[in-house]
Structure formats: structure tokens, C-alpha cells
């Protein structure tokens, strides 16, 4: 049995000659939790809808377990979708909502009862089977929607921003619940969100989309620690992006120039051959000193923002660019507003990124 359950090959989608998805390819593993992450309008939901069968690709192919499904109707594909608005039948009980698709398939009542009760146990809603959707909280409604999708035993479960309507505390609880469910069932989840923290917390891999293309795909650690483009570095968490010129000195040595400052690096893996690129340094990796270092940038402290265990400091470089610095659990020794400092970082904590 192949490790790849879903093979998306150069699919694209146009609406009135506007290219929404631009020939993307993606191989999704069996039992994987993969997230399509990006801003509104990047094409992630359209991609999900093409996998589900609600939209037909303008070009390209979609193979589910090595069988073409790009021209099949939604009910002909062994995938189910959970939507943000739950789409529950308001006049039906929880039991009947979950059992609906089984009744349409004329499954016998004894089997329906067993499978619905199994689902209720799985989503921790035993005892709620006689309630109507109006009697449930947002989190409970979402669990009913998930149970209704899972009862058909799909090969792939598609989730389109399913937690977007929930408050922050409940959303975090449901993130844990969804990941628990996915691991327990071993079903492939394809999850759409614009929430970077949600993607980092839940995913085995993340595909970052922008303007209809996938800019980078990798593990949460890869995406956060080693972004390949300026967009990915700026979209995933907070990052300091500084434009630099990079020169290859010899086989394993490079020099990075920021203005008249030169940093020599013994070995670095470049994802681009461009000369003018950006370096990305996460705020938690940016350091400062009141004395000039061998390689450091002169700056002035502009402001501090107290956020409990974290203090965010903004410093301004001589060219006016603002740099963000995180101080965790540190309330003393932080430079005062207006004070001159020298900013520096460890070379292994930066990533070289291209424009896009």
C-alpha cells in the first residue's frame, strides 16, 4: 500500500479568467495532518473545495489512492468535509444529525445505533443524543459536525476553518481535541486556516499558500526556523527582515553585507542564487548590547510593550527600520527608551530568504 493517499498534480482554478489556484502540486501522506495556511484570497479554500469535489479544476489531476477523482461528484469520493458554519439540521436531534448519511444509505437501525453511539463516545458527547443544535454550545456543535463527517469512515477528512467561529479559549481546547481524534483514528486530515499559531500547534506538515501558489511546505519547525521566502518569514509568527547583499567567497564561505557591515559565515545552505536577499531573525533570537560587537548594528530603543511574561522591545536602526526584540521573564536591565544599543545575533539563528 502506497504511503501517499492523495496526489495533487498541477491543479489550477480560474474564475472569469482570474487565476485563483496556479498549478500547485502536493503529495499528502496516509494518516497525515496537513494544513493549508495562508491569508484570505490565497487559494487555500478553493484548493480544499477541488479536493472535496465542490469545485472542478480548470486543469490538473487529483488522485485518491491512485484513482482519478478530479471529475467525480462529492458523493463519489471517499472524503468528507467539516465547514466553519457546522451546517447542522436545526430540526433534528444530535443523534439524527450524525445518523443522517447512514439512513440515506439504508443501513439497518442496529448498525446505525452502534455507529452513532461510537461517534458520540469518540467526540465526548454521550448523553447529548436527544438535544437539538440550539441547545448546544459552539464547541459541542462543532463536535457533532465532526462526528457526522467521521461516521462515513472517509479516507480523508477536509476541515475548512472549522474553529473560526469559536472564542479563543474554546478554539485552543478544540485544537487539542481535533489532534487527539486524528491521532486516535489515523485518518488523513487536510485543514484550512489563516491562523499561524493554530497551524504550528496541530500540523505534521504545513503548506503555506500565497497568491494561488505554495511558497513552502514542511514541518512546523522547518516553516518557522527555516523560511525560504520573505512572505513565509513574515506570515509565520513575527520576524525581523533585513535586506542584505550576499557574496560567495569560496566553496563553503559566504559574506553578508548590511550597509558597511560585513558578516562572514563558514557554511550556509542557500535556497536562492540571488545576490540581494533578506535575512530573517526571529525576535527571540535578536540580542542587544550597550557596547559595539564585532558584527552589530547601531540602534535606538523606541518603545517597550509589557505583556506579562514577555516584554516586546522595538529598536530603530540608523536607516529607520524598526527591529523587534523579545525579552522573556526579564523586567530589569532592559535599556531605557531613547538609549543607544548595538543589535546582534548568532549566525545559526538567521535564515536567508528570497523576495518570493
C-alpha positions in Angstrom: 0.0 0.0 0.0 1.4 3.4 -1.0 2.3 5.9 1.7 0.7 8.6 -0.5 -3.1 8.7 -0.1 -3.7 11.9 -2.1 -1.7 13.1 -5.1 -2.5 16.6 -6.4 -0.7 17.2 -9.7 -0.5 20.7 -11.2 -4.1 21.7 -10.4 -5.3 25.2 -11.2 -8.6 27.1 -11.0 -9.8 30.1 -12.9 -12.9 32.2 -12.2 -13.6 34.6 -15.1 -10.0 34.3 -16.4 -8.8 35.2 -12.9 -6.3 32.6 -11.7 -7.1 31.7 -8.1 -5.0 28.5 -7.9 -1.9 28.4 -10.0 -0.8 24.8 -10.9 0.0 23.5 -7.5 1.3 20.0 -6.8 1.1 18.3 -3.4 1.6 14.7 -2.2 -0.3 14.0 1.1 0.7 11.0 3.2 -1.7 8.5 4.7 -2.6 9.4 8.3 -1.0 12.9 8.0 -2.4 16.1 9.5 -1.6 18.6 6.7 -2.6 22.3 7.0 -3.1 24.7 4.1 -2.2 28.0 5.6 -2.4 31.5 4.1 -4.2 34.8 4.1 -7.7 35.4 2.7 -7.8 35.1 -1.0 -4.6 32.9 -1.3 -6.5 29.9 -2.8 -6.5 27.5 0.1 -10.3 27.1 0.4 -10.6 26.7 -3.4 -8.0 24.0 -3.2 -9.9 22.2 -0.5 -13.1 22.5 -2.5 -11.5 21.0 -5.5 -10.3 18.0 -3.4 -13.9 17.7 -2.0 -15.5 17.9 -5.4 -17.4 21.2 -4.9 -15.2 22.9 -7.5 -13.8 21.2 -10.6 -10.2 22.1 -11.5 -9.6 24.1 -14.7 -6.5 21.9 -15.2 -4.5 19.2 -13.5 -5.4 15.9 -11.7 -6.3 14.7 -8.2 -5.6 11.0 -7.3 -7.1 9.4 -4.2 -5.4 6.1 -3.6 -4.1 6.2 -7.1 -7.6 6.7 -8.7 -8.5 9.9 -10.5 -11.3 11.8 -8.7 -11.0 15.3 -10.3 -14.1 14.8 -12.4 -16.2 12.9 -9.8 -19.0 14.3 -7.7 -18.6 14.9 -4.0 -20.6 11.8 -3.0 -18.5 9.7 -5.3 -15.3 10.5 -3.4 -14.4 8.9 -0.1 -13.8 12.2 1.5 -15.9 14.3 3.9 -15.9 18.0 4.7 -16.4 19.9 8.0 -17.4 23.5 7.5 -17.0 26.6 9.7 -20.7 27.1 10.0 -21.3 23.5 11.1 -24.3 23.0 8.6 -26.3 21.0 11.2 -30.0 20.4 10.6 -31.7 22.6 13.3 -34.9 20.5 13.5 -33.0 17.2 14.0 -31.5 15.8 17.3 -27.8 15.3 17.7 -28.4 11.5 17.0 -30.3 12.1 13.8 -27.8 14.7 12.6 -25.0 12.2 13.0 -27.0 9.3 11.6 -28.4 11.2 8.6 -26.0 9.9 5.9 -26.3 6.3 7.2 -30.1 6.5 6.9 -29.8 7.7 3.3 -27.7 4.6 2.6 -30.4 2.4 4.2 -28.0 1.0 6.8 -30.0 -1.1 9.3 -31.1 0.6 12.6 -29.0 -1.6 14.8 -25.8 -0.8 12.9 -26.8 2.9 12.8 -27.3 3.0 16.6 -24.0 1.3 17.2 -22.0 3.6 15.0 -23.7 6.8 16.2 -23.0 5.8 19.8 -19.4 5.0 19.0 -19.1 8.5 17.4 -20.7 10.2 20.5 -18.2 8.5 22.7 -15.4 9.5 20.4 -16.3 13.2 20.5 -17.2 13.0 24.2 -20.9 13.8 23.7 -22.6 10.7 25.2 -25.8 11.8 26.8 -26.4 14.6 24.3 -28.1 12.5 21.6 -31.6 13.9 22.2 -30.6 17.5 22.1 -31.2 19.9 19.2 -28.4 22.1 17.8 -30.0 25.2 19.5 -29.3 23.5 22.9 -25.6 23.1 22.2 -22.6 25.3 22.7 -20.4 26.3 19.8 -17.8 23.7 20.7 -20.5 21.0 21.0 -22.0 21.8 17.6 -18.5 21.5 16.1 -18.1 18.1 17.6 -21.4 17.0 16.2 -20.3 18.2 12.8 -17.1 16.3 13.1 -18.9 13.1 14.2 -21.3 13.4 11.3 -18.3 13.6 8.9 -16.4 10.8 10.5 -19.3 8.3 10.7 -18.9 7.6 7.0 -15.4 6.4 7.7 -13.8 8.7 5.0 -10.2 8.1 3.7 -9.6 11.9 4.1 -11.4 14.5 6.3 -11.3 18.0 5.0 -11.7 20.9 7.5 -12.4 24.4 6.3 -11.6 26.8 9.1 -13.7 24.7 11.5 -12.7 26.6 14.6 -13.0 30.2 13.2 -16.4 30.9 14.9 -15.2 29.9 18.4 -13.8 32.1 21.1 -10.1 31.9 21.8 -10.2 29.7 24.9 -12.6 27.2 23.2 -10.6 27.3 20.0 -7.5 26.2 21.8 -9.4 23.4 23.6 -10.8 22.2 20.2 -7.3 22.2 18.7 -6.2 19.6 21.3 -9.4 17.6 20.7 -9.0 17.6 16.9 -5.4 16.5 17.1 -6.3 13.7 19.6 -9.1 12.5 17.3 -6.8 12.5 14.3 -4.1 10.5 16.1 -6.6 8.0 17.5 -8.3 7.4 14.2 -5.3 7.6 11.9 -7.4 9.4 9.3 -5.7 11.9 6.9 -6.8 15.4 7.9 -6.4 18.3 5.5 -7.0 21.5 7.4 -7.5 25.1 6.1 -6.8 28.1 8.3 -5.3 31.6 8.3 -4.2 31.2 11.9 -0.5 30.7 12.1 -0.4 29.5 15.7 -3.2 27.0 15.0 -1.2 25.6 12.1 2.0 25.3 14.1 0.2 23.6 17.1 -1.7 21.0 15.1 0.1 20.1 11.9 2.5 17.3 10.9 3.2 19.5 7.8 2.2 23.0 6.7 1.8 24.2 3.1 2.0 28.0 3.1 0.0 29.5 0.2 0.2 32.9 -1.3 -1.5 34.3 -4.4 -2.5 30.8 -5.6 0.8 29.1 -5.2 2.5 27.1 -2.4 5.5 29.1 -1.3 6.8 26.5 1.1 5.8 23.1 2.5 7.5 21.5 5.5 7.2 20.6 9.2 6.1 23.4 11.6 9.8 23.6 12.7 11.0 23.9 9.1 8.5 26.6 8.3 9.2 28.7 11.4 13.0 28.2 11.7 13.9 27.9 8.1 11.6 30.1 6.0 12.5 30.2 2.3 10.8 33.4 1.2 10.1 36.8 2.6 6.4 36.1 2.6 6.7 32.9 4.7 9.1 34.6 7.2 6.7 37.5 7.7 3.5 35.5 7.7 4.5 32.8 10.2 4.9 34.5 13.5 6.9 37.7 13.8 10.2 38.2 12.1 12.8 40.8 11.5 13.6 41.0 7.8 16.7 42.9 6.8 17.8 43.4 3.2 21.4 42.2 2.6 23.9 41.5 -0.2 25.5 38.1 -0.1 28.7 37.0 -1.8 30.2 33.6 -2.2 33.8 33.8 -1.0 34.8 30.2 -1.8 33.2 26.7 -1.7 32.0 26.9 1.8 32.3 30.5 2.8 30.0 33.5 2.3 29.9 37.1 3.3 26.8 39.1 4.1 26.9 42.9 3.8 24.4 45.2 5.6 25.5 48.7 4.6 29.2 48.9 5.5 29.0 45.9 7.9 30.3 42.5 6.8 29.5 39.2 8.4 31.5 36.2 7.3 29.8 32.8 7.5 31.7 29.5 7.2 28.9 27.3 5.9 25.3 28.1 5.0 22.6 26.5 2.8 21.2 28.9 0.4 17.8 28.4 -1.2 18.5 31.1 -3.9 21.3 32.2 -6.1 20.2 35.8 -5.9 22.7 38.4 -4.7 20.3 40.7 -3.0 18.2 38.8 -0.5 16.9 39.2 3.1 17.9 37.7 6.4 15.2 36.7 8.8 15.8 36.8 12.5 13.1 35.9 14.9 12.6 38.5 17.8 13.5 35.9 20.4 16.9 35.5 18.7 17.7 39.2 18.4 20.1 40.4 21.1 21.4 43.8 22.2 24.4 45.2 24.0 25.4 48.7 25.2 28.8 48.1 23.7 29.6 47.5 20.0 30.3 43.9 19.0 32.4 42.5 16.1 29.3 42.4 14.0 26.5 44.6 15.3 24.0 47.2 14.1 23.6 50.6 15.8 20.1 51.3 17.0 18.0 53.3 19.4 15.3 52.0 21.8 11.9 53.3 20.6 9.4 51.6 22.9 8.5 48.7 25.2 5.3 46.7 25.4 4.6 44.8 28.6 2.8 41.5 28.0 3.2 39.7 31.3 6.0 37.1 30.9 7.1 38.8 27.7 8.3 42.3 27.1 8.4 43.4 23.4 11.0 46.0 22.6 11.2 48.0 19.4 14.6 49.4 18.4 15.2 51.6 15.4 18.2 51.2 13.1 20.0 54.2 11.6 18.1 53.9 8.3 14.8 54.0 10.2 13.9 50.3 10.1 12.2 49.0 13.2 13.5 45.8 14.8 11.5 43.7 17.3 13.2 42.1 20.3 11.6 39.6 22.8 12.6 39.6 26.4 11.1 36.7 28.4 10.8 37.0 32.1 13.1 39.9 32.2 12.0 43.1 33.9 15.3 44.6 35.0 18.3 45.6 32.9 16.2 46.4 29.9 17.5 49.6 28.2 15.5 52.8 28.5 13.6 54.4 25.7 15.9 56.6 23.7 19.1 54.7 24.8 21.6 53.7 22.1 22.3 49.9 21.8 24.0 47.5 19.4 21.9 44.7 17.9 23.5 41.3 17.1 22.5 37.7 16.6 24.0 34.2 16.2 24.5 33.3 12.5 22.8 29.9 13.1 19.7 31.7 14.2 19.1 33.5 10.9 17.6 32.3 7.7 18.4 33.6 4.2 15.2 34.2 2.3 14.4 35.4 -1.2 11.9 38.0 -2.3 9.2 35.5 -3.1 
